[in-house]
């Protein structure tokens, strides 16, 4: 049971849902108490609690003089609430920026900038982040700007960590100037909301041995240096009768004393498909995250080489892509993997049918599977019958008993190796 998520069960995950909750009748009635709570610091809230406790002991005014202490504490509480107007951050603008993507489990850096457009000097300005969703936690204490001069600007960093993939839309950040004694603060100013994606961490794939099953691609990629049939220089060789005279290489002819010609070959490349298994019958949170991380690592490894990633399949969702050879961006694949949830059980025939429009140009496919059974073996065999070489990598459960490193047609990778970011040789 996810206790952190259960603790936030009444709080909507989406920004729109939280806005709707704030417009409800109960939320409107509780605004004065919410305003008071936000005005007080942790020290000020402790003072209010102490005041109520002392007030309870001072009810018997005839037999004790505790009510005197209660009166003093209550007066102090009233003073710290009413004295906040001179400390309002008038003409102070707050903005927050953050990277568009952050890997699961890594620290997200929120850069909060404060600009004082007024003529007043502000001291002890506390910058606080919003209430985070169930998977988020702030790192460290709220940032404090000791002095904000008129016309000056400063930036502080608010680090946070998130443990759930997907889109995150946070409420605005706030800034407020502390009153003397540090019991409360002045009127707060709010920033724009922060929006970002938590994507799977990229596994370290050192080598991926894809079977050789290239399909000829006349003309190469769109950025080929020649029009028409793009040719690559293979080398030089002695002249043979019938060779075009334009291919003669004068310098090599002079060096060797015999006619030498350039030899060309038509450019070709491999188009690869990546299939990530999300079968709910064979997954648990750790294995699913490891499979998605491995899928991201395979995509990153392939896109950095001489292959094109033509299609990414997650569960039963088929996403056409064009990554690799300076085409497209890895972020496209990470955005798709960030929002994946367990899908329907893997059906070899149905998945092969959905992939049919792409099989004619694919040279190879990589299947990241959660287990190895007859259904997955049938899917791999069907790809091979279509002329697509298939390399299967099985993510092994951490609770599984140690077994052979590989089976017929597949390779096993332990979850722990992916989580520790070990170099994987697949």
Secondary structure, DSSP 8 states (H G I E B T S, - for coil): --HHHHHTTTS-SSHHHHHHHHTSHHHHHTHHHHHHHHHB-HHHHHHHHHHHHHHHHTS-TTT--HHHHHHHHHHHHHHHHHTTGGG--TTEEEEEEE-SEEETTSEEEEEEEEEE-SS--EEEEEEE-----TTEEE-SS-EEEEEE-TT-EEEEEEEEEE-S-EEEEE---EEEEB-GGGSBB---EE---EEEEEE-----EEE----------TT--TT-SSSSS-EEEEEEEE--TT--GGGB-HHHHHHHSS-EEEEEEE---EEEEEEE--BGGG--HHHHHHHHHHHHHHHHHHHTTTEEEEEEEETTEEEEEEEBTTBS-HHHHHHHHHT---BS---HHHHHHHHHHHHTT-SEEEEEESS--HHHHHHHHHHHHTT-EEEEEEEE-TTS----SEETTEEEEEHHHHHTT--EE-
